């Protein structure tokens, strides 16, 4: 009995650990293209060469480089002055399809951010 | 005048008459020897007449006496009558003699061959001569044969006789002459004559007196002429002698009541008297001389009238001492001649009944003349004095004019080559009025001239002096005239030495006084002007001209509000320039000099007082006349003023030592202009109504030079003018209220190649700034062919920014206007035009300020570079130190176009007190409001960048920013409060209100501010604070405070979220208790991927900001 309990506990512990340590993986190919952030009302264009730019619909935005590590989308903005080289925005993706992407910012877990493919 | 035919006729007639008388006397004496008795003589005579006379002749009695009357032979005819048998004649009598008597001395004739006629009388004689329309006369049967005989008798020779006519007389002769063919008639009603004379030795001496008591009449009336003349009484006395060598005599004429009429003209004269002595010489060739002396002519009550005109002359007299004529020498002379007229008047009346009258009271003229007919020369002297001349003319505007007493003097010399005349006219009182307006009230006027010309009138020189009411004007003309007086060439000038301006103004007629109402002026005006030119074929051409106007002790005022005064002023214009002229152009000089000039204006709302001293203006222009071609123009002007001062209400200006030089002339094929200005000092002051100074400004020694070359092929204004200037000013200042801005030194040079600021200095109320530098290639930059480059330097030992901001804030604008401008700017931000950083520019401004006061802070060693290049302005590493911190600032502003405006700032404050940080940069409080809870030393880093709208509002979708605050040993809440609560918080006794370290990083992406979690530890407590808020909208925020370490067995988390304003008003509504987040953040062994990532992002921000610090 004790042994079984120990085994089951170890099993659940392993399962918990496994659940706890594993992250979703998303295909970055699906990310390529132009997306519309409905929360911020902003366009994001992700190019295949990992460059991209934002656009507020009036031709204003920032250039950036992006990377997708499992579910973590890092957007590193290019500083026009050079003073802010390295300023980064991190989204944690929860869903990525060819037409829709859902995520939350790493510093605002309670706010859902939706991207629609354009 | 050759008198040979006249004198010969007189001589022949006299000799003939006396010869005939002598023959008749002889004949009658012979007859008396044969027929002594009157009856027989009468009968015989009748028979002879009946037989031999060509017409019926009736005689009452013929008597011849000798013996009874010896030694006198007397012959007498009584009742001689010859009827007029011409049928067409209205007359009955051709000749009727009541008595003819002649008596001669026979004894003298026999012994001495001298005929002495003691008496010759013709009494009561009537003669009637008539010619009809066909020209037939009632004398046709008598005149022709007698005339031939008379001439033959005279030409056959005069008997060598002496005749002495002691007494001859004609009494009561009545004669009439009518010639219908010629329309003439004449008559005399009672003609009487008495004569005596002597003819001997070839000479004749005679005395005769003729008179008609009952008038003479003459009339002529044909198709073209209607003349009538009637003389009521006439007497003529002659006393003369004639020899072969000449004649002399004295003549006296008296005529009373002459009436004459011709067509519509008629004249009346009540009395005419004349007398003169005449002498003439006769030679082989005729008249050798003729003289008249003592000529007097006088007439009274003369009236002449014609349709619409009448003239009256009360008295007329002429007197000539001597009139001479020498036909041999061809000279004539007149001396001692005077003409006098009494009251004279003339009146003309037009068809409308308007009359024109002219009159004078008296006229006295003297005339002397000498003439040489051979040389064609004449010299004369004429003087005339006319008293009380008046003229009037009726009409819509009746004219009245008068000359009180007019004096005329005319001296002239005329010969075949020249005419010189010197007329002079003066009057003591000239009046002229038209309508109800008096134009000339009674001024003394004189005019004198000196005319020189020639008989051809092809050259005239005429200096003339005019004096009107004491104002003297000189005119001069020297003119060549040709082409039938249509072409003129020469000189004309006008000058006046000293015209009294006040008097001239008083001479303005009353009806024009309105034009100068309220205007007063006094002083002396001198004028000298002249022109030289020609007027040929209707084209005027000016060769030269000059004018000089001088004012002496001049003052003028208008309506007691405007006043000008100068002791002396001279203006001079010369054409062409004295310096010469271009061959195809014209030039002129202008010169104006005055010592002092005062100008005052006193208006209802303002007053002005201006004083100028030692002013001179010299100007010259030389260029083409036909066009405004700058290329051909050379001109210069120099203005000098010793001093100019002016006061306008409460403002005053004073300028000393001014000199301005301006020149325009061609240079390298382009018109070039240059201006030099030099000034010793310029000061201005503005006071308030209480006399306190509001503004005070001054320029010290100043010199400026400006040059330009005008190239019209260029489009840009700078390139078109290619300006160059240099300016040096010393000791200049402006003081407004308590603020003084000084320019102790300013030295700039500008050209399109280089703009240099040489060692200049500005002092503003305690702030002392030196500046210098160079900017190059301005012209190439404008042409877009080159880069505008340069370096400027600003240095200062001390700048008080607070004072500068206080000075410059709202200067010249009141508070209400400032507020309105701000409101307007906010409401209509689109109207603002952004500053675009120009491209093609590479400029750097180096700054070095030793000390700057700003707010309550003082900053030291502030310096940095501002670079403008390629459309970007960069404030590079502006650093300073203060008691509160050390600062480094770099800012970038890029604005090549309105739609591409970008601004970035990187700011660091090192070792700064947090409270001073917030005080220094209030924006920090809105970005990181929690900082104001702390006190202590920290490091502050801040960087932000964004594209901007034209109104400089950031485009939020492009904003990136980051800030970091590092602090150690930061005090939170004051000691007293902490001591009060630390026990309640179960803190140890040694607990202090100090946070060991503070490490705050935040990140701005677009309108989101992310405050990365930071830990705050105090004694037994630790809390982690983090969150985010929006910079737009309602400023929504969400902050979480997690109490991660407490002495209590609880872990608390508090989230404050919602709109910021709402949170401050209803805090409890937005505070929620939650599970504490960030627990694992500061427990490395418990950190997961999320925590690692967050800390990585947090560290990233700090490293990113630190890397921008210059020396860290």
Interface residues (C-beta under 8 A of the other chain):
Chain A: X23 X40 X42 X54 X55 X56 X60 X61 X62 X72 X77 X79 X80 X81 X83 X84 X85 X86 X87 X88 X89 X90 X105 X106 X107 X108 X110
Chain B: X890 X892 X894 X902 X904 X905 X906 X943 X944 X945 X947 X955 X957 X958 X960 X961 X962 X1003 X1005 X1006 X1010 X1012 X1026 X1028 X1038 X1089 X1090 X1093 X1094 X1097 X1100 X1101 X1103 X1104 X1108
